[in-house]
Amino acid sequence: MTVRFSFLEKRQFPLVHKTFLEAFSDYQVDMSYMTEEVMFKRAVKNAVAFESSVGVYDGDRMVGFTLIGIDNWKNFLSAFDIGTGIIKEYRGMGIARQMFDFSLSKLKKQAVEKFILEVIQTNEPAVKAYRNTGFNITREWDCYELDVKKANLQENADFSINIQLMGKDVLSLFQDFLDWEPSWENSFSAIMRIPDDVILCGALSEGECVGLLAYCPFLNWIMTLAVKKDFRRRGVASQLLTHLPKYLPPENTKMNLLNVDHSDSGMREFLDKNGFELCGRQYEMEMIL
């Protein structure tokens, strides 16, 4: 069977989404929330570069795709696999590797130095394939879900806090709050690119901002939950989480917090204590181009 490869154009996105629905119909994670609008916004959030992304065709039918984002990442110009999908009957033919190889020449011409991706840890065939391609595991991510009605949140901190909505322009002030670099999906750059309003809740104490929560409404993701080191274990994060549902539609009874660095035992302990349930684990993988 012969297929052809070509770079994508923005106008083809409806076809990419149609192919996505077919390719992910048997995926181990429910992707029903991924409407065309949500998928496009997520691509924008992740710095999609359509001219470097790839479509695969059997005749006029798109049977696979790779959406690629390009941005500065840890001081390197890097590419990110926003999403790769192949329709079931075309799997096992090496198409994913061929799409990657097809994109490499253009990425190298753009001076891209690294390629980053995320993969579910239990998807062993994919992990093995990426390893064989030259990717190495750089970090392990834990993914959580919170049922708001079952949450064990304590609203009151042990000192006076005022929760306020804030604008994206304050994000740079919180860089020093972080113990580890967020994933590509949750980076401050990604928050800045979100095409709709993102909900940013700041915790203020005597005029000083000591905590931040960033929430992406169209994905229902908490992208950042960070507290200044001197104010941790004093109820700041719990109070931010308690206030977030006040800004959400009443039907949002659950929310996700994805890509928590597994090495952060303090964060994992906090999430367990406050009612978050582990719903998946991912690897971050990286290849030097």
C-alpha positions as CSV (number, residue, x, y, z in Angstrom):
1,M,0.0,0.0,0.0
2,T,1.4,3.4,-1.0
3,V,0.7,6.5,0.9
4,R,1.9,10.0,0.4
5,F,3.1,12.6,2.9
6,S,2.8,16.4,2.8
7,F,3.0,19.4,5.1
8,L,-0.3,20.8,6.4
9,E,-2.0,24.1,5.9
10,K,-4.2,25.8,8.5
11,R,-7.3,25.4,6.3
12,Q,-7.0,21.6,6.5
13,F,-7.7,21.6,10.2
14,P,-11.3,20.3,9.9
15,L,-9.9,17.3,8.0
16,V,-7.2,16.8,10.7
17,H,-10.0,16.7,13.3
18,K,-12.1,14.3,11.3
19,T,-9.0,12.0,11.1
20,F,-8.3,12.4,14.8
21,L,-11.8,11.2,15.7
22,E,-11.3,8.1,13.6
23,A,-7.8,7.4,14.8
24,F,-8.6,7.9,18.5
25,S,-11.9,6.0,18.5
26,D,-10.2,3.1,20.3
27,Y,-7.8,5.1,22.4
28,Q,-7.4,4.1,26.1
29,V,-8.3,7.6,27.3
30,D,-11.8,9.1,26.5
31,M,-11.3,11.8,23.9
32,S,-14.9,12.7,23.4
33,Y,-14.4,16.2,24.8
34,M,-12.0,17.0,21.9
35,T,-14.3,18.9,19.6
36,E,-12.8,20.7,16.6
37,E,-12.9,24.0,18.4
38,V,-11.2,22.5,21.5
39,M,-8.6,20.7,19.5
40,F,-7.8,23.8,17.5
41,K,-7.4,25.9,20.7
42,R,-5.2,23.3,22.2
43,A,-3.0,23.3,19.1
44,V,-2.7,27.1,19.4
45,K,-1.9,26.8,23.1
46,N,0.9,24.5,22.1
47,A,2.4,26.8,19.5
48,V,1.2,24.8,16.4
49,A,3.3,25.3,13.3
50,F,1.1,23.9,10.5
51,E,3.8,24.3,7.9
52,S,6.0,21.9,9.9
53,S,3.1,19.5,10.7
54,V,2.4,16.4,8.5
55,G,-0.6,14.8,6.9
56,V,-0.6,11.2,5.4
57,Y,-2.9,10.3,2.5
58,D,-4.2,7.2,0.8
59,G,-5.5,8.8,-2.4
60,D,-7.6,11.8,-1.2
61,R,-8.2,10.3,2.2
62,M,-6.2,11.5,5.2
63,V,-5.2,8.5,7.2
64,G,-2.8,10.0,9.6
65,F,-1.3,13.3,10.9
66,T,1.2,14.8,13.3
67,L,0.6,18.3,14.6
68,I,3.9,19.9,15.7
69,G,4.4,22.9,17.9
70,I,7.6,25.0,17.8
71,D,8.8,27.3,20.7
72,N,11.8,28.0,22.9
73,W,12.1,25.3,25.5
74,K,14.6,25.4,28.3
75,N,16.7,27.8,26.2
76,F,16.6,25.6,23.0
77,L,14.4,26.1,20.0
78,S,12.3,22.9,20.2
79,A,9.5,21.0,18.5
80,F,6.6,19.3,20.4
81,D,4.4,16.5,19.2
82,I,1.0,18.1,19.9
83,G,-0.8,15.0,18.6
84,T,-0.1,12.1,16.3
85,G,-2.9,9.9,15.0
86,I,-3.1,7.0,12.6
87,I,-6.4,5.3,11.5
88,K,-6.4,1.7,12.8
89,E,-6.1,-0.2,9.5
90,Y,-3.0,1.8,8.6
91,R,-1.1,1.1,11.8
92,G,1.9,-1.2,12.0
93,M,3.2,0.1,8.6
94,G,5.8,2.4,10.1
95,I,3.8,5.5,9.2
96,A,4.5,7.3,12.5
97,R,8.2,7.0,12.0
98,Q,7.9,8.1,8.4
99,M,6.0,11.2,9.4
100,F,8.7,12.0,11.9
101,D,11.4,11.5,9.4
102,F,9.5,13.6,6.8
103,S,9.3,16.6,9.2
104,L,13.0,16.4,10.3
105,S,14.5,18.2,7.3
106,K,12.2,21.2,7.7
107,L,12.7,21.3,11.4
108,K,16.5,21.3,11.0
109,K,16.3,24.1,8.5
110,Q,14.4,26.1,11.1
111,A,17.3,25.4,13.5
112,V,15.1,23.3,15.8
113,E,17.5,21.5,18.3
114,K,15.2,19.2,20.3
115,F,12.0,17.3,19.8
116,I,9.7,16.8,22.8
117,L,6.7,14.5,23.2
118,E,4.5,12.9,25.9
119,V,3.3,9.4,26.0
120,I,1.2,7.4,28.4
121,Q,3.4,5.0,30.3
122,T,1.2,2.0,29.8
123,N,1.4,2.4,26.0
124,E,4.4,0.2,25.9
125,P,4.5,-0.3,22.1
126,A,4.6,3.5,21.6
127,V,7.3,3.9,24.3
128,K,9.4,1.2,22.7
129,A,9.0,2.7,19.2
130,Y,10.0,6.2,20.5
131,R,13.1,4.7,22.2
132,N,14.1,2.9,19.0
133,T,13.7,6.2,17.1
134,G,16.2,7.9,19.5
135,F,14.0,9.4,22.2
136,N,15.0,9.2,25.8
137,I,12.8,9.6,28.9
138,T,13.5,12.9,30.6
139,R,10.7,13.0,33.3
140,E,7.7,11.2,34.6
141,W,4.3,12.9,34.9
142,D,1.4,12.1,37.2
143,C,-2.1,13.1,36.2
144,Y,-4.9,13.7,38.6
145,E,-8.6,14.2,38.7
146,L,-10.6,16.0,41.4
147,D,-14.3,15.4,42.1
148,V,-15.2,18.8,43.6
149,K,-18.1,17.3,45.7
150,K,-15.7,14.7,47.3
151,A,-12.8,17.1,47.7
152,N,-11.3,17.4,51.2
153,L,-10.3,21.1,50.9
154,Q,-9.8,23.4,53.8
155,E,-10.9,26.9,52.8
156,N,-9.2,28.8,55.7
157,A,-5.5,29.4,55.8
158,D,-3.7,30.1,59.1
159,F,-3.3,33.8,58.1
160,S,-5.4,36.3,56.2
161,I,-5.6,35.7,52.4
162,N,-7.5,37.5,49.7
163,I,-8.2,35.6,46.5
164,Q,-8.4,37.7,43.4
165,L,-8.7,37.2,39.6
166,M,-5.5,38.3,37.9
167,G,-4.4,39.0,34.3
168,K,-1.8,37.1,32.2
169,D,0.6,40.0,32.5
170,V,1.5,39.0,36.1
171,L,2.7,35.5,35.1
172,S,6.4,36.4,35.1
173,L,6.2,37.3,38.7
174,F,5.5,33.7,39.6
175,Q,8.4,32.0,37.9
176,D,10.4,31.8,41.1
177,F,7.5,30.0,42.8
178,L,8.1,26.9,40.7
179,D,10.3,23.9,41.9
180,W,10.4,22.4,38.5
181,E,9.8,23.4,34.9
182,P,6.2,22.8,33.9
183,S,5.5,20.5,30.9
184,W,5.2,22.0,27.4
185,E,1.4,21.7,27.8
186,N,1.4,23.7,31.0
187,S,4.2,26.2,30.5
188,F,3.7,29.9,31.1
189,S,4.2,30.4,27.4
190,A,1.3,28.0,26.7
191,I,-0.9,29.9,29.2
192,M,0.0,33.2,27.4
193,R,-1.1,31.6,24.1
194,I,-4.5,30.3,25.2
195,P,-6.9,32.0,22.8
196,D,-9.7,32.4,25.3
197,D,-9.6,33.9,28.8
198,V,-7.7,31.7,31.3
199,I,-8.8,31.9,34.9
200,L,-5.8,33.1,37.0
201,C,-6.5,33.2,40.8
202,G,-3.9,34.9,42.9
203,A,-3.6,34.6,46.7
204,L,-2.7,37.9,48.3
205,S,-1.5,38.5,51.8
206,E,-0.9,42.1,52.9
207,G,-0.6,43.1,49.3
208,E,1.9,40.3,48.4
209,C,0.9,37.6,46.0
210,V,1.9,34.3,47.7
211,G,0.1,31.7,45.5
212,L,-1.2,31.2,42.0
213,L,-3.7,28.9,40.3
214,A,-4.1,28.9,36.5
215,Y,-7.1,27.1,35.0
216,C,-7.9,26.5,31.3
217,P,-11.7,26.4,30.9
218,F,-11.9,24.7,27.5
219,L,-9.7,21.8,28.6
220,N,-10.9,21.8,32.2
221,W,-7.3,21.6,33.3
222,I,-5.5,23.2,36.2
223,M,-2.3,24.2,34.5
224,T,-0.5,25.7,37.5
225,L,-0.8,25.5,41.3
226,A,2.1,27.2,42.9
227,V,2.8,28.7,46.3
228,K,5.7,30.8,47.4
229,K,8.1,28.7,49.5
230,D,7.8,30.6,52.8
231,F,4.0,30.2,52.7
232,R,3.6,26.5,51.9
233,R,1.7,24.0,54.2
234,R,-0.3,26.9,55.5
235,G,-3.5,26.4,53.5
236,V,-2.8,28.7,50.5
237,A,-3.2,26.0,47.8
238,S,-6.3,24.6,49.4
239,Q,-7.9,28.0,49.5
240,L,-7.1,28.6,45.9
241,L,-8.7,25.3,45.0
242,T,-11.7,26.1,47.1
243,H,-12.3,29.4,45.4
244,L,-11.9,28.1,41.8
245,P,-15.4,26.5,41.5
246,K,-16.9,29.9,42.2
247,Y,-15.7,31.0,38.8
248,L,-16.9,27.9,36.9
249,P,-20.3,26.7,35.5
250,P,-22.1,24.5,38.0
251,E,-21.9,21.5,35.7
252,N,-18.1,21.5,36.1
253,T,-18.1,19.0,39.0
254,K,-14.7,17.6,38.1
255,M,-11.4,19.0,37.0
256,N,-8.0,17.7,36.0
257,L,-4.5,18.6,37.1
258,L,-2.1,17.1,34.6
259,N,1.7,16.6,34.4
260,V,2.8,16.8,38.0
261,D,6.5,15.9,38.2
262,H,6.6,12.5,39.9
263,S,9.7,13.5,41.8
264,D,7.7,16.2,43.7
265,S,6.6,14.0,46.7
266,G,5.3,17.0,48.6
267,M,2.9,17.9,45.8
268,R,1.8,14.3,45.4
269,E,1.2,14.2,49.2
270,F,-0.9,17.4,49.1
271,L,-3.0,16.2,46.2
272,D,-3.7,12.8,47.8
273,K,-4.6,14.5,51.1
274,N,-7.1,16.9,49.4
275,G,-9.0,14.4,47.4
276,F,-7.3,14.2,44.1
277,E,-7.2,10.8,42.5
278,L,-4.4,9.6,40.2
279,C,-5.9,8.9,36.8
280,G,-2.8,8.3,34.7
281,R,1.0,8.6,34.2
282,Q,3.0,9.8,31.3
283,Y,6.6,10.0,30.2
284,E,8.2,13.2,28.8
285,M,10.6,12.1,26.1
286,E,13.2,14.1,24.3
287,M,15.4,13.7,21.2
288,I,18.3,15.8,20.2
289,L,18.1,16.7,16.5
